[in-house]
Amino acid sequence: MLVVFRDLGLEKYIAKDVKAPESVDASKPTVEEIEAKKKWSDGDRKACTRIELSIKNAKMIHISGAITAAQMWDQLCMVKESKGRLGVLATRHALYRATAEEGFDMVEHVSKLWKLQEELHIMSNLVSDEDFVMILITSLPESWDNYTSPYLGSSGNKPELKSHELIAILLEEDRRQKGRTGESSSYTLQARGTGKGNFRGASKGNSSETECYNCHKKGHMAKDCWAKGGGREGQGPNRAGRAHQAREDNLNNVSYMARNTSHQISQYDWLLDSATTSHICTIRDAFIDYTPLKDSTIKGLGDPVTAHGRGTVIVNFAINGKMIRHQLRDVLHVPDAPNCLLSIPRIDEAQGHVEMKGGECIIKDKRGIIIGKGNLSGRLYILEAQTQFPNQEKANYASSNKFTWDQWHRLYGHITISSLEQLDQDKMVDGMAVDHASLPSRSCEACIKAKHAHAPFPKEAEHRSETAGEHVMSDVWGKADTKSSEGYFYYISFTDDAKRFSDVKFMVDKKDAVPRIKDHAMMIERKFGKFPKWMRFDNGTELVNVETKAWAGQRGIELEVTAPYSQSQNGVAERFNRTHMELAQAMLFAKDLPNFLWDQAVAHANYLRNRAPTRALKGLTPYEAWHGHKPDVSHLREFGCDM
């Protein structure tokens, strides 16, 4: 929360011993003093609003009675922050004994240590940067000892790196290791050539002078060494009987085919490959000259594939908005290959090199000029390249009407990336064009600001209706701290139990709930020819009263009410309201929009949620389940964008 206040310039309103501007003569304030008081009052109200939006309703009791932002902040700190020696001891114990298990998430682990250090700093118990460096290194699993030991041995009694420098190095190594070992369903097959020299893979930068501590040869590091005692002992290409070899008997090149099981990479995409000794293209029309081949079978993982010919292909790389043209010679035409492949050994033969860092690969020529780029997706580097067809304008490069995962995340009101992937993979909506070469961000600042810890609701009800319009669950949200642009303070949501299709209606006062309930029931009657059988509400008099009971009884509607203080009995409606508000807050934060637009954001969030996947429905969105056809989302734009 402190980060938000610093970003908005509101930190002074929660500082200790803060005081509002006062007049020298209270009976005769000057114009400047009045203006200063007004400016302070506006800023303090804005700070109060930020605090109220950042805590859930159940925690509002902690700031009751507070008038200013400083008072609210002091009361929250008194409740939330650990005090005294016991609090310091417990936090230091957790920091110094924190350890990571094998297969851990480096980003999550570093964030955990940072959080503990920050808690100690808040309690005025500082942890020096030197101590934090040693804590971080000693908290890593034993598998990292080979990587960190040279650093500890060379740094003497005092570390030379700052903590942020060490963290950057560890994160880079972690990404490199995950890119090699892989954590996705994509995998690759190693290969060796029959007529070419060995190739150990691309290194970052110029590694020709790097000496291996294991075999004392230059050109690689100990963790990549194939000799006895090295990190890749026995994995060299010259060992007999090596598993997963691909040999092509009638050609002097061996093809290395990257298999992709995620179905997000097409056979027309160009992938960077470190083991193939020949470029491979799947498209016959891409060759500007072509020599047919006979009986040229390439053996690899799965069934053997045939190289139908060899020739020249032109590939254009996108570099800073410009296209750089490359002419690839002696390219094998393998129509059954999973992807088009660009050979790193062939780049090396041309005195070029490839740098891989931070999920990005950069191809440079012998002069060090960038001639190509790509991004890591799973274990595969997808190049920003397009095939140039002779006398045609066709290309397989991502077109301008495709959005990245992060763009779709914002267009869809900040729903999770996994939900977007489900929409795309299962083809649950129309008009969703995704650039699969893009990588989703690890975190979204707006989502972090909008989401907070809540008590869990049941995942799903044990007994659900199977008929649309038969069972409706409803809940009222409010009162909002800020009057909306249309003058509203509340809204009531309606969710269909069978199809999970939801609707929201806004209200000035809770007494407006009964007319909204009647309107929703009439909508269901017009659509399905009958009223709902059951409607579930919280046991509040604004929802369940004499008027509501009489109206429901005349139409054969049974009213279900929850027990007092038992929100989980109406968990679906409660969870929908929470989700709507989290998405609405994220959209407002993302564009720094005023709070009085909360009703517009909630309405937009509801529109998007009806077009997003839910666990309650298999392979369908609520919109399709309710209306009978897939929604088209090609018209979506980010909430708050310029029109």
C-alpha positions in Angstrom: 0.0 0.0 0.0 3.0 2.3 0.7 4.0 1.9 -3.0 0.6 3.2 -4.1 0.8 6.2 -1.8 4.3 7.0 -3.0 3.2 6.7 -6.6 0.3 9.0 -6.1 2.2 11.5 -4.0 0.0 10.9 -1.0 2.6 9.6 1.4 2.8 12.9 3.4 -0.9 12.5 4.5 -0.1 9.3 6.5 3.3 10.4 7.9 3.8 10.4 11.7 2.9 13.7 13.5 1.4 15.1 10.3 -0.7 18.2 10.8 -3.0 20.1 8.5 -2.2 23.7 7.7 -3.4 26.2 10.3 -4.1 29.9 10.1 -2.0 32.3 12.0 -5.2 34.2 13.0 -8.1 31.7 13.0 -10.7 34.5 12.9 -9.1 36.1 9.8 -7.6 33.5 7.5 -5.8 34.7 4.4 -6.6 33.6 0.9 -3.4 31.6 0.7 -4.2 29.9 4.0 -7.7 29.0 2.8 -6.4 27.6 -0.4 -3.7 25.6 1.5 -6.4 24.1 3.8 -8.6 23.2 0.8 -5.7 21.6 -1.0 -4.8 19.6 2.1 -8.4 18.5 2.7 -8.7 17.3 -0.9 -5.5 15.3 -0.7 -6.4 13.8 2.7 -9.8 12.7 1.3 -8.1 11.1 -1.6 -5.7 9.3 0.7 -8.7 8.1 2.9 -10.4 6.8 -0.3 -7.3 4.8 -1.3 -7.1 3.2 2.1 -10.9 2.3 2.1 -10.6 0.8 -1.4 -7.6 -1.3 -0.4 -9.2 -3.2 2.5 -12.2 -5.5 2.4 -15.5 -4.7 4.1 -14.8 -7.1 7.0 -11.7 -5.0 8.0 -13.5 -1.6 7.9 -13.9 -2.0 11.6 -10.2 -1.3 12.1 -10.5 2.2 10.8 -13.9 3.1 12.4 -13.8 6.4 14.2 -10.8 7.7 12.1 -11.4 11.0 10.4 -8.1 11.7 8.6 -5.8 9.4 6.5 -3.1 9.5 9.2 -5.5 8.3 11.8 -6.7 5.4 9.6 -3.1 4.5 8.9 -2.1 4.5 12.6 -5.0 2.3 13.4 -4.2 -0.2 10.7 -0.5 -0.3 11.7 -1.5 -1.0 15.3 -3.5 -4.0 14.2 -1.4 -5.4 11.3 2.3 -4.7 12.2 4.2 -6.9 14.6 5.5 -5.0 17.6 8.2 -5.6 20.2 11.2 -7.9 20.5 9.0 -11.0 19.9 7.9 -9.7 16.5 11.4 -8.9 15.5 12.7 -12.3 16.7 10.0 -14.2 14.8 10.6 -12.3 11.5 14.4 -12.6 11.7 14.0 -16.3 12.5 11.9 -16.7 9.3 14.3 -14.7 7.2 17.5 -16.4 8.3 16.0 -19.9 8.1 14.3 -19.5 4.8 15.3 -22.2 2.4 14.2 -23.2 -1.1 13.4 -26.7 -2.2 14.5 -28.2 -5.5 12.3 -27.1 -8.4 11.4 -23.8 -6.6 10.2 -20.6 -8.2 13.1 -18.1 -8.0 10.8 -15.0 -8.4 8.5 -16.2 -5.6 11.5 -17.1 -3.3 13.2 -13.7 -3.8 9.9 -11.9 -3.2 9.4 -13.8 0.0 12.9 -12.8 1.3 12.3 -9.2 0.2 9.0 -9.1 2.1 10.6 -10.4 5.3 13.4 -7.8 5.0 10.8 -5.1 4.5 8.9 -6.2 7.6 12.1 -5.9 9.7 12.8 -2.5 8.3 9.3 -1.3 9.2 10.0 -2.5 12.8 13.2 -0.4 12.7 15.4 -3.5 12.6 17.6 -3.1 9.6 19.1 -6.0 7.6 22.2 -4.8 5.7 22.6 -5.4 2.0 25.7 -7.5 2.7 23.7 -9.8 5.1 20.8 -10.1 2.6 23.2 -11.2 -0.1 24.6 -14.0 2.1 21.0 -15.0 3.3 19.9 -15.3 -0.3 22.9 -17.4 -1.4 22.6 -19.8 1.6 18.9 -20.2 1.1 19.3 -21.8 -2.4 19.2 -25.6 -2.9 22.4 -27.7 -3.2 22.0 -27.8 -6.9 22.9 -24.1 -7.1 26.2 -24.7 -5.1 28.2 -25.2 -8.3 26.9 -21.8 -9.6 27.3 -19.8 -6.3 30.6 -21.4 -5.0 32.9 -19.6 -7.4 31.3 -16.3 -6.4 31.8 -17.0 -2.7 35.4 -18.1 -3.2 36.4 -15.1 -5.3 34.7 -12.4 -3.2 36.8 -12.9 0.0 35.4 -11.9 3.3 33.2 -9.2 1.8 30.8 -9.7 -1.1 31.5 -7.5 -4.1 28.0 -7.6 -5.6 25.0 -5.6 -4.4 21.8 -7.6 -3.7 20.0 -6.2 -6.7 22.9 -7.2 -8.9 23.0 -10.7 -7.5 19.2 -11.1 -7.9 19.4 -10.1 -11.5 22.2 -12.7 -12.1 20.2 -15.4 -10.3 17.0 -14.6 -12.2 18.8 -14.7 -15.5 20.4 -18.1 -14.7 17.0 -19.4 -13.5 15.4 -18.5 -16.8 18.3 -20.1 -18.7 18.0 -23.3 -16.7 14.2 -23.5 -17.1 14.6 -22.8 -20.8 17.0 -25.7 -21.1 15.3 -28.3 -18.9 11.8 -27.0 -19.7 8.6 -26.7 -17.6 6.1 -26.9 -20.4 4.7 -29.6 -22.6 7.0 -28.6 -25.5 10.2 -30.6 -25.9 13.0 -31.0 -28.3 15.2 -33.8 -29.7 19.0 -33.7 -29.8 20.9 -34.6 -32.9 24.4 -34.9 -34.3 25.7 -34.4 -37.8 27.4 -37.0 -40.0 29.7 -34.6 -41.9 30.0 -31.5 -39.7 31.9 -30.5 -36.6 30.4 -30.6 -33.1 28.4 -27.7 -31.8 27.9 -27.0 -28.1 25.1 -24.5 -28.4 25.0 -20.8 -28.4 26.4 -18.9 -25.4 25.6 -15.4 -24.2 28.0 -13.0 -25.7 31.6 -13.9 -26.7 32.5 -17.1 -24.7 35.6 -18.0 -26.7 37.9 -16.8 -23.9 35.9 -18.4 -21.0 37.8 -21.2 -19.3 36.1 -24.2 -17.9 37.0 -24.9 -14.2 36.5 -28.7 -14.8 38.4 -29.5 -18.0 40.4 -26.2 -18.2 39.5 -25.8 -21.9 38.2 -22.6 -23.3 34.8 -21.9 -24.9 32.4 -23.1 -22.2 31.7 -23.1 -18.5 31.9 -26.0 -15.9 28.1 -26.3 -15.7 28.0 -26.9 -19.5 31.1 -29.2 -19.6 30.6 -32.7 -21.2 33.8 -34.1 -19.6 33.8 -36.2 -16.4 32.8 -34.0 -13.4 31.1 -31.4 -15.5 27.5 -30.3 -15.2 26.6 -32.1 -18.5 28.9 -35.2 -18.1 28.3 -37.8 -20.8 26.0 -35.6 -22.9 28.5 -34.8 -25.6 27.5 -35.5 -29.2 30.3 -38.0 -29.9 29.3 -40.6 -27.3 28.1 -43.8 -28.9 24.6 -44.9 -28.2 23.4 -41.5 -27.3 19.6 -41.4 -26.8 17.3 -39.5 -29.1 19.6 -39.1 -32.1 18.3 -38.1 -35.5 20.3 -39.3 -38.5 19.7 -38.5 -42.2 21.5 -41.2 -44.2 21.6 -39.6 -47.7 22.4 -36.0 -46.8 25.4 -34.5 -45.1 23.1 -32.6 -42.7 21.1 -33.8 -39.8 17.7 -32.3 -39.2 16.6 -31.5 -35.6 12.9 -31.2 -35.2 11.3 -29.4 -32.3 8.1 -31.0 -31.3 5.5 -28.8 -29.8 2.5 -30.3 -28.0 0.9 -27.1 -26.8 -0.7 -26.4 -30.2 0.2 -22.7 -30.0 3.0 -22.8 -32.5 2.2 -23.5 -36.1 4.3 -25.3 -38.7 4.7 -22.0 -40.5 6.5 -20.3 -37.5 10.3 -20.1 -37.6 12.1 -21.5 -34.5 15.7 -21.1 -33.5 17.4 -24.5 -33.1 20.9 -25.3 -31.7 21.2 -28.9 -32.9 20.1 -29.0 -36.5 22.9 -28.6 -39.0 20.6 -27.5 -41.7 17.8 -25.0 -42.1 14.3 -26.6 -42.5 11.3 -25.1 -44.2 7.8 -26.7 -44.4 6.5 -24.5 -47.2 7.1 -25.5 -50.8 6.0 -22.2 -52.2 8.6 -20.4 -50.2 11.6 -21.7 -52.3 12.9 -19.4 -55.0 15.0 -22.2 -56.4 14.4 -25.9 -55.8 16.2 -29.2 -56.3 14.2 -32.4 -55.7 15.7 -35.1 -53.5 15.0 -38.8 -53.6 15.0 -41.4 -50.7 16.1 -38.7 -48.2 14.6 -39.9 -45.0 15.2 -38.1 -41.7 14.9 -40.2 -38.6 14.1 -38.6 -35.3 11.5 -38.8 -32.7 8.4 -40.6 -33.9 7.9 -41.7 -37.5 10.6 -40.9 -40.0 10.0 -37.8 -42.2 11.1 -37.2 -45.8 13.1 -34.3 -47.1 11.5 -33.7 -50.5 14.0 -31.1 -51.8 16.6 -28.5 -51.1 16.8 -24.8 -52.2 16.9 -21.2 -51.2 14.4 -19.4 -49.0 14.1 -15.7 -48.2 13.1 -14.8 -44.7 12.5 -11.3 -43.4 13.2 -10.4 -39.7 11.4 -7.5 -37.9 14.0 -5.3 -36.2 12.7 -2.1 -34.6 9.9 -1.7 -37.1 12.1 -2.5 -40.1 12.4 -5.6 -42.2 15.9 -7.2 -42.7 16.1 -9.6 -45.6 18.0 -12.9 -45.3 18.6 -15.4 -48.0 18.9 -18.9 -46.6 20.7 -21.4 -49.0 20.6 -25.2 -48.9 17.4 -25.2 -46.9 15.7 -28.6 -46.7 12.1 -28.9 -47.6 10.4 -31.1 -45.0 6.6 -30.6 -45.3 5.9 -33.0 -42.4 8.2 -31.2 -40.0 6.4 -29.6 -37.0 8.0 -26.2 -37.6 10.4 -24.2 -39.8 13.8 -24.2 -38.2 16.8 -21.8 -38.3 20.1 -23.6 -37.6 22.4 -22.0 -35.1 25.4 -24.0 -36.4 24.8 -22.5 -39.9 24.8 -19.0 -38.3 28.0 -19.9 -36.5 29.6 -21.0 -39.9 28.8 -17.6 -41.2 30.7 -16.1 -38.3 27.5 -14.9 -36.6 26.4 -15.7 -33.1 23.3 -15.9 -30.9 22.7 -14.3 -27.5 20.0 -15.6 -25.2 19.0 -13.6 -22.2 15.9 -12.8 -20.3 13.6 -14.8 -22.5 14.8 -13.2 -25.7 17.2 -14.3 -28.3 19.2 -11.9 -30.5 21.0 -13.0 -33.7 24.1 -10.9 -34.7 26.3 -11.0 -37.7 30.1 -11.1 -37.7 30.2 -7.3 -37.2 28.0 -7.5 -34.1 25.0 -5.9 -35.9 21.5 -7.3 -34.8 20.0 -9.2 -37.7 17.2 -11.1 -36.0 15.2 -11.4 -32.8 12.9 -14.0 -31.1 11.1 -14.7 -27.8 11.0 -17.7 -25.6 7.8 -19.6 -25.5 7.9 -22.7 -23.3 11.3 -24.2 -24.3 11.3 -22.9 -27.8 12.5 -19.6 -29.2 10.0 -18.3 -31.7 11.6 -15.8 -34.2 10.0 -12.6 -35.2 10.3 -13.6 -38.8 8.2 -13.9 -41.9 8.7 -16.0 -45.0 8.8 -14.0 -48.3 7.0 -15.8 -51.0 8.1 -15.3 -54.6 5.8 -12.8 -56.4 3.4 -12.9 -53.4 2.8 -10.7 -50.4 2.0 -13.7 -48.1 3.7 -13.9 -44.7 3.5 -16.0 -41.6 4.5 -13.2 -39.3 1.9 -12.1 -36.7 -0.4 -9.6 -38.3 -1.2 -6.2 -36.8 -4.7 -7.3 -35.8 -3.3 -9.9 -33.3 -3.0 -8.9 -29.7 -0.4 -10.1 -27.2 -1.5 -12.0 -24.0 -1.0 -8.9 -21.9 -3.2 -6.9 -24.3 -5.9 -9.5 -24.1 -5.5 -9.5 -20.3 -6.3 -5.8 -20.3 -9.0 -6.0 -23.0 -10.8 -8.7 -21.0 -10.9 -6.6 -17.8 -7.8 -8.2 -16.2 -9.0 -11.8 -15.9 -6.3 -14.4 -15.4 -4.0 -15.6 -18.2 -5.1 -19.2 -17.6 -8.7 -18.2 -18.4 -7.5 -16.5 -21.6 -5.6 -19.6 -22.6 -8.6 -21.7 -22.1 -10.7 -19.4 -24.2 -8.1 -19.6 -27.0 -7.3 -23.3 -26.8 -10.9 -24.5 -26.6 -12.2 -21.9 -29.2 -14.9 -20.7 -26.8 -15.3 -17.3 -28.5 -15.0 -15.9 -31.9 -12.7 -13.0 -33.0 -10.0 -13.7 -30.4 -6.7 -13.4 -32.4 -3.7 -14.0 -30.1 -0.1 -13.4 -30.9 1.2 -16.7 -29.5 4.8 -15.6 -29.8 4.2 -13.1 -27.1 4.9 -13.9 -23.4 2.5 -12.9 -20.6 3.9 -10.8 -17.8 4.5 -12.5 -14.5 2.5 -9.8 -12.7 0.1 -7.0 -13.4 0.4 -3.9 -11.1 -3.3 -3.1 -11.4 -4.3 -6.6 -10.4 -2.0 -6.6 -7.4 -3.5 -3.3 -6.2 -7.1 -4.6 -6.7 -6.8 -8.1 -5.1 -6.6 -8.7 -1.4 -7.0 -11.7 0.9 -10.5 -12.9 1.5 -12.1 -15.7 3.4 -12.7 -18.6 0.9 -16.1 -19.5 -0.4 -17.1 -23.1 -1.4 -15.7 -23.9 -4.8 -19.0 -25.1 -6.2 -22.4 -26.0 -4.8 -23.1 -29.7 -4.3 -26.5 -29.5 -6.0 -27.0 -27.3 -9.0 -30.0 -26.7 -11.2 -29.7 -28.0 -14.8 -32.3 -25.7 -16.4 -31.7 -22.1 -17.4 -33.8 -19.6 -15.5 -35.0 -22.1 -12.9 -32.8 -21.0 -10.0 -31.5 -17.4 -9.5 -29.0 -16.3 -6.9 -28.8 -12.6 -5.9 -26.8 -10.4 -3.7 -26.6 -6.6 -3.0 -23.3 -4.8 -2.9 -22.7 -1.4 -1.2 -22.7 1.2 0.1 -20.0 2.7 -2.1 -17.8 5.3 -0.6 -18.1 7.4 -3.7 -21.2 8.4 -5.6 -21.1 7.0 -9.1 -21.3 9.1 -12.3 -25.0 8.2 -12.5 -25.7 8.9 -8.9 -25.6 5.3 -7.6 -24.3 3.9 -4.3 -25.4 0.2 -4.6 -25.9 -2.6 -7.2 -27.7 -5.9 -7.1 -26.4 -8.9 -9.0 -28.4 -11.9 -10.4 -26.6 -15.1 -11.4 -28.3 -18.1 -13.0 -27.4 -21.3 -11.2 -27.4 -23.5 -14.2 -25.7 -21.3 -16.8 -23.8 -18.9 -14.6 -25.0 -16.0 -16.7 -25.0 -12.8 -14.6 -26.7 -9.4 -14.7 -26.2 -6.3 -12.6 -28.6 -3.5 -11.9 -27.6 -0.3 -10.1 -29.4 1.5 -7.3 -29.4 4.8 -5.4 -30.8 3.1 -2.3 -31.3 -0.4 -1.0 -35.1 0.1 -1.1 -34.7 0.0 -4.9 -33.8 -3.7 -4.7 -37.4 -5.0 -4.9 -38.3 -3.3 -8.3 -35.0 -4.6 -9.7 -35.8 -8.2 -8.5 -39.2 -7.9 -10.3 -37.6 -6.6 -13.5 -35.2 -9.6 -13.6 -37.9 -12.1 -13.0 -40.0 -10.6 -15.8 -36.9 -10.8 -18.1 -36.7 -14.6 -17.4 -40.4 -15.0 -18.0 -40.2 -13.3 -21.4 -37.1 -15.4 -22.4 -38.3 -18.8 -21.2 -42.1 -18.4 -20.8 -42.1 -19.0 -17.1 -40.9 -17.4 -13.9 -38.0 -18.8 -11.8 -38.8 -21.6 -9.4 -36.4 -20.4 -6.7 -34.6 -17.1 -6.0 -31.9 -17.0 -3.3 -31.1 -13.9 -1.3 -29.4 -12.8 1.9 -31.8 -12.5 4.8 -32.1 -8.7 4.6 -35.4 -6.8 4.9 -34.6 -4.8 1.8 -34.8 -8.1 -0.2 -37.1 -10.3 1.7 -40.1 -8.5 3.1 -43.9 -8.5 3.0 -44.0 -7.0 -0.5 -41.5 -9.5 -2.0 -43.1 -12.5 -0.4 -46.6 -11.5 -1.6 -45.3 -10.9 -5.1 -43.3 -14.2 -5.2 -46.2 -16.2 -3.8 -48.6 -15.0 -6.6 -46.1 -16.2 -9.3 -45.1 -19.5 -7.7 -41.5 -18.4 -6.8 -40.0 -19.9 -3.7 -37.7 -17.5 -1.8 -34.6 -19.0 -0.3 -32.8 -17.0 2.4 -29.5 -17.5 4.1 -28.9 -17.7 7.8 -27.6 -14.5 9.4 -23.9 -13.9 9.0 -23.5 -16.9 6.8 -22.3 -15.5 3.5 -21.0 -18.9 2.3 -24.6 -20.1 1.9 -24.9 -17.6 -0.9 -21.3 -18.2 -2.0 -21.9 -18.0 -5.8 -23.5 -14.6 -5.7 -21.0 -13.3 -3.1 -18.1 -14.6 -5.1 -19.4 -13.0 -8.3 -19.7 -9.6 -6.5 -16.2 -9.9 -5.2 -14.9 -10.8 -8.7 -16.7 -7.9 -10.3 -15.3 -5.4 -7.8 -11.7 -6.8 -8.1 -11.9 -6.5 -11.9 -13.5 -3.0 -11.7 -10.8 -1.8 -9.3 -8.1 -3.2 -11.5 -9.5 -1.4 -14.6 -9.7 1.9 -12.7 -6.1 1.5 -11.3 -4.7 0.5 -14.7 -5.9 3.8 -16.3 -5.8 5.9 -13.2 -9.5 6.8 -13.6 -11.6 8.6 -10.9 -13.5 6.4 -8.4 -16.9 7.8 -9.5 -16.7 5.6 -12.6 -17.0 2.5 -10.5 -20.5 1.7 -11.8 -19.2 1.8 -15.4 -16.3 -0.5 -14.5 -18.6 -3.0 -12.8 -21.0 -3.1 -15.8 -18.0 -3.7 -18.1 -16.6 -6.4 -15.8 -20.0 -8.2 -15.8 -20.1 -8.0 -19.6 -16.6 -9.6 -19.8 -17.3 -12.2 -17.2 -20.2 -13.5 -19.2 -17.7 -14.1 -22.0 -15.0 -15.7 -19.9 -14.6 -19.4 -18.9 -15.9 -20.7 -15.5 -15.2 -24.0 -13.7 -19.0 -24.6 -13.5 -19.3 -25.0 -17.3 -17.1 -27.3 -19.4 -16.0 -25.8 -22.7 -18.6 -23.1 -22.7 -18.8 -19.4 -21.6 -21.9 -18.3 -19.7 -22.9 -16.2 -22.8 -23.0 -19.3 -25.0 -24.7 -21.4 -22.4 -27.4 -18.7 -22.0 -27.9 -17.6 -25.6 -26.9 -20.7 -27.5 -24.1 -19.3 -29.7 -20.5 -18.2 -29.2 -19.8 -14.6 -28.4 -17.7 -12.5 -30.7 -14.9 -10.6 -28.8 -13.2 -8.9 -31.8 -14.7 -5.6 -30.8 -13.2 -5.5 -27.3 -11.1 -2.5 -26.3 -9.4 -1.7 -23.0 -11.6 0.0 -20.5 -10.8 3.7 -20.3 -8.9 3.8 -23.6 -9.1 6.8 -26.0 -11.8 6.5 -28.6 
